[in-house]
C-alpha cells in the first residue's frame, strides 16, 4: 500500500483532502489510488438527500450528522453545490453550511462544484464517497445541488435516498413528477410547521397509492430538530430491509457503464469530435462510420 493510501485508511484528514482534490480534478493518479483503496470500501452507509431548492436539505443533513455523532458514529458529508462562473468552484461551500461541525474531527465535510454535471451531482461524487468509505467513515451523507425534477443521479450511488419536500413552494404535486418521485426511498416533508403540510402529505400519499412500493413519509422541522430522529429511523428500516444489497449490483452496473463512457471520451480529443461533427453536419460523412472507427482505434 502506498504512503498516501495508508494515511487515508487511518483517517488522516490532510491525506483525505489531498486525495479528494485529485479525484475532483480527475488526475490519473487518483484512479490508481481508488483502485488501491477499493477493497477497504463497502462498509459505510451512503445516504443521499435530494429535492428542490428551498426544501431545507442542508439543515436536514446537518441534523442527521448531529444524530449520528451523538451515537458515536463518524460521518462524511459531500455537499454538491452550483459551479461559480468565475472560479469554477462551489458557490456556497462548507464555509456557510454546517458550521456547528467544524471543530468535530468525527465529521469530514467536502464541498464540490457540479462543474456542468447534470442531475445535481458532480461527476466525481461517487469516487469521493468511496474515498470517505475507505477512510473509515461509518456514514456518508450526500446533499445534491437542488435542480428540481432532473435531480435523480443520486439514486445511482446512494444506498438510500431521502427526497425532501416542503409546503408552500408552488405547485407541490407538479414538483413530484418525473424521476424525482420515483427515486425516493424515504420522503421528508420538511418545514412541516408551515401551512399546507397536511395537503402536501395527502397529495403525496395519493400519488404513491398509484404505484407499487410505498416509501415512508416523515414530517420534519429540521431547524428545530423535530422529526429528524424519526427520519433517520426510517432510513435505517429501509437499509435493513435488504434493499441495499439488491440495489448495489444495479448501482455498480450503472457506474461501470459511466466509467467506460468517461474513459472513452477522455481518449478522444475534443477538437477531433468537433471536426467530425462538422463533417456529419455537412453530410460529408455518416456518424455511424465515425463512431465505429473510433471504437476500433480505441
C-alpha positions in Angstrom: 0.0 0.0 0.0 1.3 3.4 -0.9 2.0 6.0 1.8 -1.0 8.2 0.8 -3.4 5.2 0.8 -2.1 4.1 4.2 -2.7 7.5 5.6 -6.2 7.6 4.2 -7.1 4.3 5.7 -6.1 5.7 9.1 -8.5 8.6 8.5 -5.8 11.3 8.3 -7.8 14.4 7.3 -5.0 16.0 5.2 -4.5 12.8 3.2 -8.2 12.6 2.5 -8.4 16.2 1.4 -5.4 15.8 -0.9 -6.9 12.7 -2.5 -10.3 14.4 -2.8 -8.7 17.3 -4.7 -7.0 14.8 -7.1 -10.3 13.0 -7.6 -12.2 16.2 -8.4 -9.6 17.3 -10.9 -9.7 13.8 -12.4 -6.0 13.3 -12.2 -4.7 9.9 -13.4 -3.0 9.1 -10.1 -6.5 9.4 -8.4 -7.8 6.4 -10.3 -4.8 4.3 -9.2 -5.3 5.4 -5.6 -9.0 4.5 -5.7 -8.2 1.1 -7.2 -5.8 0.5 -4.3 -8.4 1.6 -1.7 -11.3 -0.2 -3.2 -11.0 -3.4 -1.1 -11.4 -1.2 2.0 -14.8 0.1 0.9 -18.3 -1.2 1.2 -18.8 -0.7 4.9 -20.2 2.8 5.0 -23.9 3.5 4.6 -24.3 6.1 1.8 -27.4 8.3 2.2 -28.4 10.8 -0.4 -30.5 13.8 0.4 -32.1 15.5 -2.6 -35.0 17.7 -3.5 -35.9 21.1 -4.9 -34.1 24.2 -3.8 -35.5 25.6 -0.6 -36.6 22.3 0.8 -34.1 22.5 3.6 -31.7 19.8 2.5 -28.6 21.3 4.2 -30.4 21.6 7.5 -31.6 18.0 7.3 -28.1 16.8 6.6 -26.8 18.9 9.5 -29.3 17.3 11.8 -28.7 13.8 10.6 -25.0 14.3 11.2 -25.7 15.6 14.7 -27.7 12.5 15.5 -25.1 10.1 14.1 -22.4 11.8 16.1 -24.4 11.5 19.3 -24.3 7.8 18.6 -20.5 7.9 18.3 -20.5 7.3 14.5 -18.2 9.0 12.2 -19.7 11.0 9.3 -18.5 12.2 5.9 -20.6 14.9 4.2 -20.4 15.6 0.4 -22.2 18.8 -0.3 -22.6 19.3 -4.1 -23.1 23.0 -5.0 -23.6 25.0 -8.2 -20.4 26.0 -10.0 -19.2 29.6 -9.9 -19.0 31.0 -13.4 -15.8 32.9 -12.4 -13.7 30.5 -10.3 -15.2 27.2 -11.3 -15.6 26.3 -7.6 -18.6 25.7 -5.4 -20.6 28.8 -4.9 -22.0 28.0 -1.4 -19.5 25.6 0.1 -18.8 24.3 3.6 -17.9 27.8 4.7 -21.5 28.7 5.1 -23.3 25.5 6.0 -23.0 23.1 8.9 -20.7 25.4 10.8 -21.5 23.6 14.1 -19.4 20.6 12.9 -16.2 22.5 12.1 -14.4 21.6 15.3 -15.5 17.9 15.3 -12.9 15.5 13.9 -15.6 12.9 13.5 -17.2 14.9 10.7 -15.5 15.5 7.4 -17.2 17.9 5.1 -16.3 18.3 1.4 -18.0 20.8 -0.9 -17.9 20.0 -4.6 -18.9 22.1 -7.6 -21.1 20.4 -10.2 -18.8 21.6 -13.0 -21.6 21.3 -15.5 -22.7 17.8 -14.5 -26.5 17.3 -14.8 -28.7 15.5 -12.3 -27.5 17.5 -9.3 -24.2 15.7 -8.8 -20.6 16.3 -9.7 -19.1 13.5 -11.9 -16.6 12.6 -9.1 -19.1 12.3 -6.3 -19.2 8.5 -6.3 -15.4 8.4 -6.0 -15.4 10.9 -3.2 -18.0 8.7 -1.4 -15.7 5.7 -1.9 -12.7 7.7 -0.5 -14.6 8.6 2.7 -15.7 5.0 3.0 -12.1 3.8 2.8 -11.1 6.5 5.3 -13.4 4.8 7.9 -16.4 7.0 7.9 -19.4 5.0 9.1 -22.0 7.1 7.2 -21.6 9.2 4.1 -24.3 11.9 3.6 -24.6 13.3 0.1 -26.5 16.5 -0.4 -27.3 17.4 -4.0 -27.4 20.8 -5.6 -31.2 21.2 -6.0 -32.1 21.2 -9.6 -35.7 20.0 -9.5 -37.0 17.1 -11.5 -33.7 16.2 -13.1 -32.1 15.6 -9.7 -32.1 11.8 -9.9 -28.5 10.8 -10.3 -28.1 10.5 -6.5 -30.2 7.3 -6.6 -27.4 5.7 -8.7 -24.8 6.0 -6.0 -26.7 6.1 -2.6 -27.8 3.0 -0.6 -30.8 5.1 0.5 -32.3 8.3 -1.0 -34.2 10.8 1.0 -36.3 13.2 -1.1 -37.0 16.4 0.8 -40.2 18.4 0.1 -41.7 21.5 1.7 -45.1 23.0 1.7 -45.8 26.4 0.1 -43.3 26.0 -2.8 -45.7 26.5 -5.7 -47.3 23.5 -7.3 -46.3 20.8 -4.8 -47.8 17.9 -6.9 -46.1 19.1 -10.0 -42.7 19.1 -8.2 -43.2 15.3 -7.5 -43.5 14.3 -11.2 -40.9 12.5 -13.3 -37.9 10.8 -11.8 -37.6 12.7 -8.6 -40.6 10.9 -7.1 -39.5 7.5 -8.3 -36.1 7.6 -6.7 -37.3 8.2 -3.1 -36.8 5.5 -0.5 -38.0 7.9 2.2 -39.8 11.2 1.9 -39.2 14.0 4.3 -41.9 16.7 4.4 -39.7 19.4 5.9 -40.9 22.7 7.3 -43.9 20.8 8.4 -44.9 23.5 10.8 -46.0 25.6 7.8 -49.5 25.8 6.4 -50.1 23.3 3.6 -48.2 20.4 5.2 -51.4 18.3 5.5 -52.3 18.9 1.9 -48.8 18.1 0.7 -48.8 14.8 2.6 -52.3 14.0 1.4 -51.4 14.6 -2.3 -48.1 12.7 -1.9 -49.9 9.6 -0.4 -52.4 9.8 -3.3 -49.7 9.8 -5.9 -47.8 6.9 -4.1 -51.0 4.8 -4.0 -50.8 4.6 -7.7 -47.5 2.8 -7.6 -46.1 -0.4 -6.0 -43.6 0.2 -3.3 -44.7 2.7 -0.7 -41.8 4.8 0.7 -42.2 6.0 4.3 -43.2 9.7 4.7 -41.8 11.5 7.7 -42.6 15.1 8.8 -39.7 17.2 10.0 -38.9 20.7 11.1 -35.2 20.5 10.7 -34.4 23.9 12.0 -35.8 22.8 15.4 -34.5 19.2 15.2 -38.1 17.9 15.1 -38.7 14.6 13.3 -35.1 14.1 12.3 -34.7 11.1 14.6 -37.8 9.5 13.0 -36.3 10.3 9.6 -33.0 8.5 10.5 -35.0 5.6 11.8 -37.0 5.3 8.6 -33.8 5.3 6.5 -32.4 2.6 8.7 -35.5 0.5 8.3 -35.1 0.8 4.5 -31.4 -0.2 4.7 -32.3 -3.2 6.9 -35.0 -4.4 4.5 -32.4 -6.0 2.2 -33.0 -3.4 -0.5 -29.4 -2.1 0.0 -27.8 -5.4 -1.1 -30.1 -5.8 -4.0 -29.5 -2.3 -5.2 -25.7 -2.3 -5.1 -25.4 -4.6 -8.1 -27.6 -2.3 -10.1 -25.7 0.7 -9.0 -22.4 -0.7 -10.0 -23.7 -1.8 -13.4 -24.7 1.8 -14.0 -21.4 3.1 -12.6 -19.3 0.7 -14.8 -21.1 2.0 -17.9 -20.5 5.5 -16.8 -16.8 4.9 -16.1 -16.4 3.2 -19.5 -18.1 6.2 -21.2 -15.7 8.6 -19.3 -12.6 6.7 -20.3 -13.7 6.5 -24.0 -14.4 10.3 -24.1 -11.0 11.1 -22.5 -9.3 9.2 -25.3 -10.9 11.3 -28.0 -9.6 14.9 -28.3 -12.4 17.5 -28.2 -11.1 19.0 -31.4 -11.4 15.7 -33.2 -15.1 15.3 -32.1 -15.8 18.9 -33.2 -14.2 18.2 -36.6 -16.2 15.1 -37.0 -19.4 17.0 -36.1 -18.7 19.4 -38.9 -18.3 16.6 -41.3 -21.5 15.0 -40.3 -23.5 18.3 -40.3 -22.3 18.9 -43.8 -23.3 15.4 -44.8 -19.8 14.6 -45.9 -19.6 11.6 -43.6 -22.1 9.5 -41.7 -21.9 9.4 -37.8 -22.1 5.6 -37.7 -18.9 5.0 -39.6 -17.1 7.6 -37.5 -18.1 6.0 -34.2 -17.2 2.6 -35.5 -13.7 3.9 -36.5 -13.2 5.4 -33.0 -14.2 2.2 -31.3 -11.8 0.2 -33.5 -9.0 2.6 -32.8 -9.5 2.7 -29.1 
